[in-house]
Amino acid sequence: MSSSNSFGTCAYCGKQIMWIRTKAGKNMPVNPQMINYRKPENGKKAKEKLVTPQGETIAVDRTDGMDAEGFGYISHFATCTKKRR
Ligand SMILES: [Zn+2]
């Protein structure tokens, strides 16, 4: 598994972002903070959408780490303060 993620700056709000290359070959801006996640229990709906370092978008729940199954990143566009919705 190779990761060639690079850092940059959001053109809208000026915050640091990280580019992740998705499975579809697109570059997606995310917030550089790692978020620990676990998959929701059967039948439950995940609260969060994260992007894994491998560029996969997954629906999961945040956790504080003890029972984490992995980590991912939040799409910067979900939190960008300046981008128009
Ligand atoms: Zn931004």
PDB file of the backbone (N, CA, C, O) and the ligand in Angstrom, with CONECT records:
HET     ZN  A 101       1
ATOM      1  N   MET A   1       0.839  -1.190   0.000  1.00  0.00           N
ATOM      2  CA  MET A   1       0.000   0.000   0.000  1.00  0.00           C
ATOM      3  C   MET A   1       0.881   1.249   0.000  1.00  0.00           C
ATOM      4  O   MET A   1       1.696   1.425   0.906  1.00  0.00           O
ATOM      5  N   SER A   2       0.739   2.069  -0.945  1.00  0.00           N
ATOM      6  CA  SER A   2       1.527   3.296  -0.960  1.00  0.00           C
ATOM      7  C   SER A   2       0.609   4.480  -0.706  1.00  0.00           C
ATOM      8  O   SER A   2      -0.540   4.498  -1.148  1.00  0.00           O
ATOM      9  N   SER A   3       1.118   5.448  -0.004  1.00  0.00           N
ATOM     10  CA  SER A   3       0.336   6.664   0.151  1.00  0.00           C
ATOM     11  C   SER A   3       1.212   7.840  -0.238  1.00  0.00           C
ATOM     12  O   SER A   3       2.309   8.030   0.288  1.00  0.00           O
ATOM     13  N   SER A   4       0.708   8.607  -1.152  1.00  0.00           N
ATOM     14  CA  SER A   4       1.465   9.764  -1.619  1.00  0.00           C
ATOM     15  C   SER A   4       0.623  11.000  -1.395  1.00  0.00           C
ATOM     16  O   SER A   4       0.377  11.788  -2.308  1.00  0.00           O
ATOM     17  N   ASN A   5       0.184  11.148  -0.152  1.00  0.00           N
ATOM     18  CA  ASN A   5      -0.659  12.285   0.157  1.00  0.00           C
ATOM     19  C   ASN A   5       0.190  13.536   0.335  1.00  0.00           C
ATOM     20  O   ASN A   5       1.299  13.489   0.867  1.00  0.00           O
ATOM     21  N   SER A   6      -0.350  14.634  -0.118  1.00  0.00           N
ATOM     22  CA  SER A   6       0.409  15.865  -0.008  1.00  0.00           C
ATOM     23  C   SER A   6      -0.434  16.941   0.660  1.00  0.00           C
ATOM     24  O   SER A   6      -1.664  16.907   0.625  1.00  0.00           O
ATOM     25  N   PHE A   7       0.249  17.882   1.259  1.00  0.00           N
ATOM     26  CA  PHE A   7      -0.445  18.944   1.960  1.00  0.00           C
ATOM     27  C   PHE A   7      -0.612  20.163   1.064  1.00  0.00           C
ATOM     28  O   PHE A   7       0.137  20.375   0.110  1.00  0.00           O
ATOM     29  N   GLY A   8      -1.616  20.948   1.404  1.00  0.00           N
ATOM     30  CA  GLY A   8      -1.854  22.157   0.640  1.00  0.00           C
ATOM     31  C   GLY A   8      -2.654  23.128   1.482  1.00  0.00           C
ATOM     32  O   GLY A   8      -2.827  22.933   2.686  1.00  0.00           O
ATOM     33  N   THR A   9      -3.131  24.156   0.848  1.00  0.00           N
ATOM     34  CA  THR A   9      -3.908  25.161   1.552  1.00  0.00           C
ATOM     35  C   THR A   9      -5.234  25.352   0.833  1.00  0.00           C
ATOM     36  O   THR A   9      -5.282  25.441  -0.394  1.00  0.00           O
ATOM     37  N   CYS A  10      -6.303  25.414   1.607  1.00  0.00           N
ATOM     38  CA  CYS A  10      -7.620  25.602   1.000  1.00  0.00           C
ATOM     39  C   CYS A  10      -7.704  26.987   0.363  1.00  0.00           C
ATOM     40  O   CYS A  10      -7.368  27.994   0.985  1.00  0.00           O
ATOM     41  N   ALA A  11      -8.156  27.015  -0.879  1.00  0.00           N
ATOM     42  CA  ALA A  11      -8.244  28.283  -1.599  1.00  0.00           C
ATOM     43  C   ALA A  11      -9.349  29.170  -1.037  1.00  0.00           C
ATOM     44  O   ALA A  11      -9.362  30.376  -1.282  1.00  0.00           O
ATOM     45  N   TYR A  12     -10.278  28.580  -0.284  1.00  0.00           N
ATOM     46  CA  TYR A  12     -11.415  29.351   0.224  1.00  0.00           C
ATOM     47  C   TYR A  12     -11.153  29.933   1.607  1.00  0.00           C
ATOM     48  O   TYR A  12     -11.409  31.114   1.844  1.00  0.00           O
ATOM     49  N   CYS A  13     -10.642  29.107   2.525  1.00  0.00           N
ATOM     50  CA  CYS A  13     -10.512  29.572   3.908  1.00  0.00           C
ATOM     51  C   CYS A  13      -9.064  29.671   4.367  1.00  0.00           C
ATOM     52  O   CYS A  13      -8.803  30.212   5.441  1.00  0.00           O
ATOM     53  N   GLY A  14      -8.111  29.161   3.581  1.00  0.00           N
ATOM     54  CA  GLY A  14      -6.701  29.298   3.932  1.00  0.00           C
ATOM     55  C   GLY A  14      -6.186  28.281   4.929  1.00  0.00           C
ATOM     56  O   GLY A  14      -5.020  28.339   5.319  1.00  0.00           O
ATOM     57  N   LYS A  15      -7.031  27.346   5.352  1.00  0.00           N
ATOM     58  CA  LYS A  15      -6.584  26.324   6.300  1.00  0.00           C
ATOM     59  C   LYS A  15      -5.757  25.253   5.606  1.00  0.00           C
ATOM     60  O   LYS A  15      -5.851  25.045   4.396  1.00  0.00           O
ATOM     61  N   GLN A  16      -4.934  24.573   6.422  1.00  0.00           N
ATOM     62  CA  GLN A  16      -4.142  23.498   5.850  1.00  0.00           C
ATOM     63  C   GLN A  16      -5.041  22.306   5.528  1.00  0.00           C
ATOM     64  O   GLN A  16      -5.892  21.915   6.326  1.00  0.00           O
ATOM     65  N   ILE A  17      -4.836  21.757   4.376  1.00  0.00           N
ATOM     66  CA  ILE A  17      -5.590  20.582   3.970  1.00  0.00           C
ATOM     67  C   ILE A  17      -4.610  19.517   3.487  1.00  0.00           C
ATOM     68  O   ILE A  17      -3.431  19.784   3.257  1.00  0.00           O
ATOM     69  N   MET A  18      -5.126  18.325   3.345  1.00  0.00           N
ATOM     70  CA  MET A  18      -4.316  17.250   2.812  1.00  0.00           C
ATOM     71  C   MET A  18      -5.063  16.657   1.626  1.00  0.00           C
ATOM     72  O   MET A  18      -6.279  16.470   1.664  1.00  0.00           O
ATOM     73  N   TRP A  19      -4.317  16.371   0.588  1.00  0.00           N
ATOM     74  CA  TRP A  19      -4.943  15.790  -0.602  1.00  0.00           C
ATOM     75  C   TRP A  19      -4.834  14.275  -0.534  1.00  0.00           C
ATOM     76  O   TRP A  19      -3.755  13.721  -0.327  1.00  0.00           O
ATOM     77  N   ILE A  20      -5.956  13.628  -0.710  1.00  0.00           N
ATOM     78  CA  ILE A  20      -5.963  12.166  -0.793  1.00  0.00           C
ATOM     79  C   ILE A  20      -6.455  11.779  -2.173  1.00  0.00           C
ATOM     80  O   ILE A  20      -7.443  12.314  -2.675  1.00  0.00           O
ATOM     81  N   ARG A  21      -5.757  10.853  -2.764  1.00  0.00           N
ATOM     82  CA  ARG A  21      -6.174  10.374  -4.070  1.00  0.00           C
ATOM     83  C   ARG A  21      -7.193   9.255  -3.885  1.00  0.00           C
ATOM     84  O   ARG A  21      -6.907   8.226  -3.274  1.00  0.00           O
ATOM     85  N   THR A  22      -8.376   9.479  -4.420  1.00  0.00           N
ATOM     86  CA  THR A  22      -9.441   8.489  -4.233  1.00  0.00           C
ATOM     87  C   THR A  22      -9.271   7.328  -5.195  1.00  0.00           C
ATOM     88  O   THR A  22      -8.483   7.380  -6.139  1.00  0.00           O
ATOM     89  N   LYS A  23     -10.042   6.268  -4.923  1.00  0.00           N
ATOM     90  CA  LYS A  23     -10.003   5.102  -5.797  1.00  0.00           C
ATOM     91  C   LYS A  23     -10.396   5.469  -7.219  1.00  0.00           C
ATOM     92  O   LYS A  23      -9.978   4.821  -8.178  1.00  0.00           O
ATOM     93  N   ALA A  24     -11.209   6.519  -7.344  1.00  0.00           N
ATOM     94  CA  ALA A  24     -11.648   6.952  -8.666  1.00  0.00           C
ATOM     95  C   ALA A  24     -10.598   7.811  -9.357  1.00  0.00           C
ATOM     96  O   ALA A  24     -10.793   8.248 -10.491  1.00  0.00           O
ATOM     97  N   GLY A  25      -9.478   8.051  -8.668  1.00  0.00           N
ATOM     98  CA  GLY A  25      -8.407   8.814  -9.284  1.00  0.00           C
ATOM     99  C   GLY A  25      -8.527  10.307  -9.130  1.00  0.00           C
ATOM    100  O   GLY A  25      -7.805  11.062  -9.780  1.00  0.00           O
ATOM    101  N   LYS A  26      -9.440  10.745  -8.269  1.00  0.00           N
ATOM    102  CA  LYS A  26      -9.586  12.185  -8.034  1.00  0.00           C
ATOM    103  C   LYS A  26      -8.827  12.580  -6.786  1.00  0.00           C
ATOM    104  O   LYS A  26      -8.628  11.761  -5.889  1.00  0.00           O
ATOM    105  N   ASN A  27      -8.407  13.813  -6.724  1.00  0.00           N
ATOM    106  CA  ASN A  27      -7.789  14.317  -5.505  1.00  0.00           C
ATOM    107  C   ASN A  27      -8.848  14.976  -4.651  1.00  0.00           C
ATOM    108  O   ASN A  27      -9.580  15.855  -5.105  1.00  0.00           O
ATOM    109  N   MET A  28      -8.917  14.533  -3.391  1.00  0.00           N
ATOM    110  CA  MET A  28      -9.944  15.041  -2.502  1.00  0.00           C
ATOM    111  C   MET A  28      -9.288  15.772  -1.338  1.00  0.00           C
ATOM    112  O   MET A  28      -8.392  15.229  -0.692  1.00  0.00           O
ATOM    113  N   PRO A  29      -9.729  17.006  -1.061  1.00  0.00           N
ATOM    114  CA  PRO A  29      -9.153  17.724   0.074  1.00  0.00           C
ATOM    115  C   PRO A  29      -9.784  17.267   1.389  1.00  0.00           C
ATOM    116  O   PRO A  29     -11.008  17.204   1.504  1.00  0.00           O
ATOM    117  N   VAL A  30      -8.963  16.955   2.360  1.00  0.00           N
ATOM    118  CA  VAL A  30      -9.472  16.549   3.679  1.00  0.00           C
ATOM    119  C   VAL A  30      -8.765  17.368   4.749  1.00  0.00           C
ATOM    120  O   VAL A  30      -7.732  17.990   4.497  1.00  0.00           O
ATOM    121  N   ASN A  31      -9.339  17.357   5.946  1.00  0.00           N
ATOM    122  CA  ASN A  31      -8.667  17.958   7.089  1.00  0.00           C
ATOM    123  C   ASN A  31      -7.566  17.004   7.551  1.00  0.00           C
ATOM    124  O   ASN A  31      -7.797  15.799   7.655  1.00  0.00           O
ATOM    125  N   PRO A  32      -6.369  17.534   7.829  1.00  0.00           N
ATOM    126  CA  PRO A  32      -5.229  16.650   8.113  1.00  0.00           C
ATOM    127  C   PRO A  32      -5.315  15.885   9.433  1.00  0.00           C
ATOM    128  O   PRO A  32      -4.488  15.006   9.677  1.00  0.00           O
ATOM    129  N   GLN A  33      -6.288  16.190  10.290  1.00  0.00           N
ATOM    130  CA  GLN A  33      -6.396  15.483  11.562  1.00  0.00           C
ATOM    131  C   GLN A  33      -6.928  14.068  11.357  1.00  0.00           C
ATOM    132  O   GLN A  33      -7.937  13.860  10.684  1.00  0.00           O
ATOM    133  N   MET A  34      -6.234  13.103  11.948  1.00  0.00           N
ATOM    134  CA  MET A  34      -6.708  11.723  11.867  1.00  0.00           C
ATOM    135  C   MET A  34      -7.895  11.538  12.811  1.00  0.00           C
ATOM    136  O   MET A  34      -7.890  12.016  13.945  1.00  0.00           O
ATOM    137  N   ILE A  35      -8.896  10.840  12.319  1.00  0.00           N
ATOM    138  CA  ILE A  35     -10.082  10.537  13.126  1.00  0.00           C
ATOM    139  C   ILE A  35     -10.155   9.026  13.308  1.00  0.00           C
ATOM    140  O   ILE A  35     -10.185   8.278  12.331  1.00  0.00           O
ATOM    141  N   ASN A  36     -10.184   8.586  14.543  1.00  0.00           N
ATOM    142  CA  ASN A  36     -10.359   7.158  14.799  1.00  0.00           C
ATOM    143  C   ASN A  36     -11.819   6.780  14.568  1.00  0.00           C
ATOM    144  O   ASN A  36     -12.733   7.511  14.948  1.00  0.00           O
ATOM    145  N   TYR A  37     -12.013   5.648  13.951  1.00  0.00           N
ATOM    146  CA  TYR A  37     -13.387   5.240  13.679  1.00  0.00           C
ATOM    147  C   TYR A  37     -13.600   3.771  13.993  1.00  0.00           C
ATOM    148  O   TYR A  37     -12.658   2.990  14.123  1.00  0.00           O
ATOM    149  N   ARG A  38     -14.859   3.429  14.107  1.00  0.00           N
ATOM    150  CA  ARG A  38     -15.265   2.025  14.119  1.00  0.00           C
ATOM    151  C   ARG A  38     -16.524   1.899  13.299  1.00  0.00           C
ATOM    152  O   ARG A  38     -17.298   2.849  13.174  1.00  0.00           O
ATOM    153  N   LYS A  39     -16.723   0.735  12.746  1.00  0.00           N
ATOM    154  CA  LYS A  39     -17.915   0.525  11.933  1.00  0.00           C
ATOM    155  C   LYS A  39     -19.125   0.396  12.847  1.00  0.00           C
ATOM    156  O   LYS A  39     -19.028  -0.157  13.943  1.00  0.00           O
ATOM    157  N   PRO A  40     -20.270   0.911  12.392  1.00  0.00           N
ATOM    158  CA  PRO A  40     -21.473   0.828  13.233  1.00  0.00           C
ATOM    159  C   PRO A  40     -21.939  -0.618  13.381  1.00  0.00           C
ATOM    160  O   PRO A  40     -21.663  -1.474  12.541  1.00  0.00           O
ATOM    161  N   GLU A  41     -22.655  -0.859  14.477  1.00  0.00           N
ATOM    162  CA  GLU A  41     -23.198  -2.199  14.680  1.00  0.00           C
ATOM    163  C   GLU A  41     -24.234  -2.486  13.597  1.00  0.00           C
ATOM    164  O   GLU A  41     -24.773  -1.579  12.963  1.00  0.00           O
ATOM    165  N   ASN A  42     -24.490  -3.757  13.411  1.00  0.00           N
ATOM    166  CA  ASN A  42     -25.460  -4.183  12.399  1.00  0.00           C
ATOM    167  C   ASN A  42     -26.790  -3.461  12.578  1.00  0.00           C
ATOM    168  O   ASN A  42     -27.334  -3.401  13.681  1.00  0.00           O
ATOM    169  N   GLY A  43     -27.300  -2.920  11.491  1.00  0.00           N
ATOM    170  CA  GLY A  43     -28.605  -2.284  11.532  1.00  0.00           C
ATOM    171  C   GLY A  43     -28.575  -0.843  11.980  1.00  0.00           C
ATOM    172  O   GLY A  43     -29.586  -0.146  11.899  1.00  0.00           O
ATOM    173  N   LYS A  44     -27.413  -0.378  12.459  1.00  0.00           N
ATOM    174  CA  LYS A  44     -27.320   1.024  12.877  1.00  0.00           C
ATOM    175  C   LYS A  44     -26.715   1.859  11.762  1.00  0.00           C
ATOM    176  O   LYS A  44     -25.929   1.385  10.941  1.00  0.00           O
ATOM    177  N   LYS A  45     -27.113   3.113  11.769  1.00  0.00           N
ATOM    178  CA  LYS A  45     -26.657   4.010  10.723  1.00  0.00           C
ATOM    179  C   LYS A  45     -25.423   4.773  11.212  1.00  0.00           C
ATOM    180  O   LYS A  45     -25.405   5.304  12.322  1.00  0.00           O
ATOM    181  N   ALA A  46     -24.418   4.815  10.379  1.00  0.00           N
ATOM    182  CA  ALA A  46     -23.197   5.533  10.746  1.00  0.00           C
ATOM    183  C   ALA A  46     -23.450   7.033  10.728  1.00  0.00           C
ATOM    184  O   ALA A  46     -24.238   7.538   9.928  1.00  0.00           O
ATOM    185  N   LYS A  47     -22.769   7.733  11.623  1.00  0.00           N
ATOM    186  CA  LYS A  47     -22.993   9.177  11.732  1.00  0.00           C
ATOM    187  C   LYS A  47     -22.022   9.987  10.894  1.00  0.00           C
ATOM    188  O   LYS A  47     -22.275  11.152  10.589  1.00  0.00           O
ATOM    189  N   GLU A  48     -20.924   9.374  10.527  1.00  0.00           N
ATOM    190  CA  GLU A  48     -19.847  10.154   9.928  1.00  0.00           C
ATOM    191  C   GLU A  48     -19.422   9.550   8.588  1.00  0.00           C
ATOM    192  O   GLU A  48     -19.479   8.336   8.393  1.00  0.00           O
ATOM    193  N   LYS A  49     -19.003  10.407   7.687  1.00  0.00           N
ATOM    194  CA  LYS A  49     -18.380   9.928   6.453  1.00  0.00           C
ATOM    195  C   LYS A  49     -16.908  10.300   6.508  1.00  0.00           C
ATOM    196  O   LYS A  49     -16.561  11.468   6.682  1.00  0.00           O
ATOM    197  N   LEU A  50     -16.057   9.316   6.362  1.00  0.00           N
ATOM    198  CA  LEU A  50     -14.621   9.578   6.386  1.00  0.00           C
ATOM    199  C   LEU A  50     -13.982   9.058   5.108  1.00  0.00           C
ATOM    200  O   LEU A  50     -14.541   8.223   4.397  1.00  0.00           O
ATOM    201  N   VAL A  51     -12.813   9.573   4.847  1.00  0.00           N
ATOM    202  CA  VAL A  51     -12.011   9.097   3.724  1.00  0.00           C
ATOM    203  C   VAL A  51     -10.786   8.412   4.314  1.00  0.00           C
ATOM    204  O   VAL A  51     -10.081   9.005   5.131  1.00  0.00           O
ATOM    205  N   THR A  52     -10.529   7.196   3.921  1.00  0.00           N
ATOM    206  CA  THR A  52      -9.366   6.486   4.442  1.00  0.00           C
ATOM    207  C   THR A  52      -8.112   6.973   3.729  1.00  0.00           C
ATOM    208  O   THR A  52      -8.202   7.581   2.662  1.00  0.00           O
ATOM    209  N   PRO A  53      -6.931   6.709   4.314  1.00  0.00           N
ATOM    210  CA  PRO A  53      -5.687   7.107   3.641  1.00  0.00           C
ATOM    211  C   PRO A  53      -5.549   6.469   2.263  1.00  0.00           C
ATOM    212  O   PRO A  53      -4.778   6.950   1.433  1.00  0.00           O
ATOM    213  N   GLN A  54      -6.280   5.404   2.017  1.00  0.00           N
ATOM    214  CA  GLN A  54      -6.243   4.748   0.703  1.00  0.00           C
ATOM    215  C   GLN A  54      -7.252   5.357  -0.270  1.00  0.00           C
ATOM    216  O   GLN A  54      -7.357   4.923  -1.418  1.00  0.00           O
ATOM    217  N   GLY A  55      -7.992   6.364   0.196  1.00  0.00           N
ATOM    218  CA  GLY A  55      -8.895   7.061  -0.704  1.00  0.00           C
ATOM    219  C   GLY A  55     -10.266   6.449  -0.843  1.00  0.00           C
ATOM    220  O   GLY A  55     -10.963   6.675  -1.832  1.00  0.00           O
ATOM    221  N   GLU A  56     -10.651   5.675   0.146  1.00  0.00           N
ATOM    222  CA  GLU A  56     -11.974   5.076   0.129  1.00  0.00           C
ATOM    223  C   GLU A  56     -12.895   5.883   1.038  1.00  0.00           C
ATOM    224  O   GLU A  56     -12.513   6.238   2.153  1.00  0.00           O
ATOM    225  N   THR A  57     -14.098   6.171   0.570  1.00  0.00           N
ATOM    226  CA  THR A  57     -15.065   6.859   1.417  1.00  0.00           C
ATOM    227  C   THR A  57     -15.869   5.817   2.174  1.00  0.00           C
ATOM    228  O   THR A  57     -16.417   4.886   1.583  1.00  0.00           O
ATOM    229  N   ILE A  58     -15.933   5.984   3.494  1.00  0.00           N
ATOM    230  CA  ILE A  58     -16.615   4.992   4.320  1.00  0.00           C
ATOM    231  C   ILE A  58     -17.566   5.680   5.284  1.00  0.00           C
ATOM    232  O   ILE A  58     -17.331   6.812   5.706  1.00  0.00           O
ATOM    233  N   ALA A  59     -18.638   4.987   5.625  1.00  0.00           N
ATOM    234  CA  ALA A  59     -19.610   5.491   6.595  1.00  0.00           C
ATOM    235  C   ALA A  59     -19.353   4.790   7.918  1.00  0.00           C
ATOM    236  O   ALA A  59     -19.510   3.573   8.022  1.00  0.00           O
ATOM    237  N   VAL A  60     -18.961   5.549   8.919  1.00  0.00           N
ATOM    238  CA  VAL A  60     -18.517   4.969  10.190  1.00  0.00           C
ATOM    239  C   VAL A  60     -18.928   5.877  11.351  1.00  0.00           C
ATOM    240  O   VAL A  60     -19.531   6.932  11.156  1.00  0.00           O
ATOM    241  N   ASP A  61     -18.587   5.440  12.550  1.00  0.00           N
ATOM    242  CA  ASP A  61     -18.787   6.260  13.741  1.00  0.00           C
ATOM    243  C   ASP A  61     -17.438   6.642  14.314  1.00  0.00           C
ATOM    244  O   ASP A  61     -16.486   5.864  14.261  1.00  0.00           O
ATOM    245  N   ARG A  62     -17.364   7.842  14.861  1.00  0.00           N
ATOM    246  CA  ARG A  62     -16.145   8.271  15.529  1.00  0.00           C
ATOM    247  C   ARG A  62     -15.980   7.542  16.849  1.00  0.00           C
ATOM    248  O   ARG A  62     -16.964   7.197  17.503  1.00  0.00           O
ATOM    249  N   THR A  63     -14.757   7.312  17.233  1.00  0.00           N
ATOM    250  CA  THR A  63     -14.502   6.745  18.541  1.00  0.00           C
ATOM    251  C   THR A  63     -13.255   7.401  19.107  1.00  0.00           C
ATOM    252  O   THR A  63     -12.459   7.975  18.363  1.00  0.00           O
ATOM    253  N   ASP A  64     -13.083   7.321  20.411  1.00  0.00           N
ATOM    254  CA  ASP A  64     -11.922   7.999  20.999  1.00  0.00           C
ATOM    255  C   ASP A  64     -10.660   7.154  20.952  1.00  0.00           C
ATOM    256  O   ASP A  64      -9.622   7.563  21.473  1.00  0.00           O
ATOM    257  N   GLY A  65     -10.734   5.999  20.344  1.00  0.00           N
ATOM    258  CA  GLY A  65      -9.483   5.300  20.086  1.00  0.00           C
ATOM    259  C   GLY A  65      -9.368   3.905  20.660  1.00  0.00           C
ATOM    260  O   GLY A  65      -8.757   3.036  20.037  1.00  0.00           O
ATOM    261  N   MET A  66      -9.949   3.660  21.851  1.00  0.00           N
ATOM    262  CA  MET A  66      -9.765   2.363  22.489  1.00  0.00           C
ATOM    263  C   MET A  66     -10.286   1.215  21.618  1.00  0.00           C
ATOM    264  O   MET A  66      -9.671   0.151  21.553  1.00  0.00           O
ATOM    265  N   ASP A  67     -11.400   1.435  20.963  1.00  0.00           N
ATOM    266  CA  ASP A  67     -11.990   0.363  20.164  1.00  0.00           C
ATOM    267  C   ASP A  67     -11.943   0.688  18.672  1.00  0.00           C
ATOM    268  O   ASP A  67     -12.746   0.178  17.890  1.00  0.00           O
ATOM    269  N   ALA A  68     -11.004   1.532  18.291  1.00  0.00           N
ATOM    270  CA  ALA A  68     -10.928   1.963  16.897  1.00  0.00           C
ATOM    271  C   ALA A  68     -10.572   0.795  15.978  1.00  0.00           C
ATOM    272  O   ALA A  68      -9.779  -0.079  16.331  1.00  0.00           O
ATOM    273  N   GLU A  69     -11.166   0.804  14.816  1.00  0.00           N
ATOM    274  CA  GLU A  69     -10.844  -0.209  13.804  1.00  0.00           C
ATOM    275  C   GLU A  69      -9.903   0.351  12.750  1.00  0.00           C
ATOM    276  O   GLU A  69      -9.345  -0.381  11.933  1.00  0.00           O
ATOM    277  N   GLY A  70      -9.743   1.655  12.787  1.00  0.00           N
ATOM    278  CA  GLY A  70      -8.866   2.286  11.811  1.00  0.00           C
ATOM    279  C   GLY A  70      -8.992   3.790  11.941  1.00  0.00           C
ATOM    280  O   GLY A  70      -9.620   4.296  12.871  1.00  0.00           O
ATOM    281  N   PHE A  71      -8.397   4.492  11.012  1.00  0.00           N
ATOM    282  CA  PHE A  71      -8.544   5.937  11.045  1.00  0.00           C
ATOM    283  C   PHE A  71      -8.756   6.471   9.636  1.00  0.00           C
ATOM    284  O   PHE A  71      -8.409   5.838   8.639  1.00  0.00           O
ATOM    285  N   GLY A  72      -9.329   7.644   9.599  1.00  0.00           N
ATOM    286  CA  GLY A  72      -9.593   8.284   8.319  1.00  0.00           C
ATOM    287  C   GLY A  72      -9.622   9.788   8.509  1.00  0.00           C
ATOM    288  O   GLY A  72      -9.248  10.310   9.559  1.00  0.00           O
ATOM    289  N   TYR A  73     -10.067  10.459   7.486  1.00  0.00           N
ATOM    290  CA  TYR A  73     -10.071  11.909   7.496  1.00  0.00           C
ATOM    291  C   TYR A  73     -11.441  12.423   7.061  1.00  0.00           C
ATOM    292  O   TYR A  73     -12.174  11.758   6.330  1.00  0.00           O
ATOM    293  N   ILE A  74     -11.762  13.622   7.531  1.00  0.00           N
ATOM    294  CA  ILE A  74     -13.020  14.256   7.146  1.00  0.00           C
ATOM    295  C   ILE A  74     -12.792  15.111   5.909  1.00  0.00           C
ATOM    296  O   ILE A  74     -11.809  15.847   5.823  1.00  0.00           O
ATOM    297  N   SER A  75     -13.695  15.011   4.968  1.00  0.00           N
ATOM    298  CA  SER A  75     -13.611  15.847   3.776  1.00  0.00           C
ATOM    299  C   SER A  75     -13.562  17.306   4.181  1.00  0.00           C
ATOM    300  O   SER A  75     -14.379  17.752   4.987  1.00  0.00           O
ATOM    301  N   HIS A  76     -12.628  18.049   3.641  1.00  0.00           N
ATOM    302  CA  HIS A  76     -12.528  19.452   4.047  1.00  0.00           C
ATOM    303  C   HIS A  76     -13.774  20.228   3.648  1.00  0.00           C
ATOM    304  O   HIS A  76     -14.168  21.163   4.346  1.00  0.00           O
ATOM    305  N   PHE A  77     -14.388  19.863   2.560  1.00  0.00           N
ATOM    306  CA  PHE A  77     -15.563  20.609   2.106  1.00  0.00           C
ATOM    307  C   PHE A  77     -16.715  20.499   3.086  1.00  0.00           C
ATOM    308  O   PHE A  77     -17.613  21.341   3.091  1.00  0.00           O
ATOM    309  N   ALA A  78     -16.694  19.447   3.930  1.00  0.00           N
ATOM    310  CA  ALA A  78     -17.748  19.305   4.925  1.00  0.00           C
ATOM    311  C   ALA A  78     -17.591  20.323   6.048  1.00  0.00           C
ATOM    312  O   ALA A  78     -18.561  20.648   6.733  1.00  0.00           O
ATOM    313  N   THR A  79     -16.370  20.828   6.240  1.00  0.00           N
ATOM    314  CA  THR A  79     -16.130  21.716   7.373  1.00  0.00           C
ATOM    315  C   THR A  79     -15.645  23.096   6.952  1.00  0.00           C
ATOM    316  O   THR A  79     -15.529  23.995   7.785  1.00  0.00           O
ATOM    317  N   CYS A  80     -15.364  23.268   5.671  1.00  0.00           N
ATOM    318  CA  CYS A  80     -14.828  24.551   5.207  1.00  0.00           C
ATOM    319  C   CYS A  80     -15.804  25.671   5.539  1.00  0.00           C
ATOM    320  O   CYS A  80     -17.000  25.575   5.268  1.00  0.00           O
ATOM    321  N   THR A  81     -15.271  26.728   6.128  1.00  0.00           N
ATOM    322  CA  THR A  81     -16.150  27.803   6.570  1.00  0.00           C
ATOM    323  C   THR A  81     -16.486  28.782   5.458  1.00  0.00           C
ATOM    324  O   THR A  81     -17.487  29.494   5.536  1.00  0.00           O
ATOM    325  N   LYS A  82     -15.654  28.821   4.421  1.00  0.00           N
ATOM    326  CA  LYS A  82     -15.836  29.842   3.402  1.00  0.00           C
ATOM    327  C   LYS A  82     -16.538  29.348   2.140  1.00  0.00           C
ATOM    328  O   LYS A  82     -17.088  30.133   1.367  1.00  0.00           O
ATOM    329  N   LYS A  83     -16.505  28.053   1.954  1.00  0.00           N
ATOM    330  CA  LYS A  83     -17.089  27.545   0.711  1.00  0.00           C
ATOM    331  C   LYS A  83     -18.610  27.673   0.752  1.00  0.00           C
ATOM    332  O   LYS A  83     -19.243  27.399   1.772  1.00  0.00           O
ATOM    333  N   ARG A  84     -19.166  28.082  -0.346  1.00  0.00           N
ATOM    334  CA  ARG A  84     -20.627  28.189  -0.411  1.00  0.00           C
ATOM    335  C   ARG A  84     -21.241  26.812  -0.477  1.00  0.00           C
ATOM    336  O   ARG A  84     -20.738  25.912  -1.149  1.00  0.00           O
ATOM    337  N   ARG A  85     -22.332  26.671   0.232  1.00  0.00           N
ATOM    338  CA  ARG A  85     -23.010  25.376   0.221  1.00  0.00           C
ATOM    339  C   ARG A  85     -24.124  25.388  -0.814  1.00  0.00           C
ATOM    340  O   ARG A  85     -24.821  24.387  -0.981  1.00  0.00           O
TER     341      ARG A  85
HETATM  342 ZN    ZN A 101     -11.580  25.690   3.302  1.00  0.00          ZN2+
END
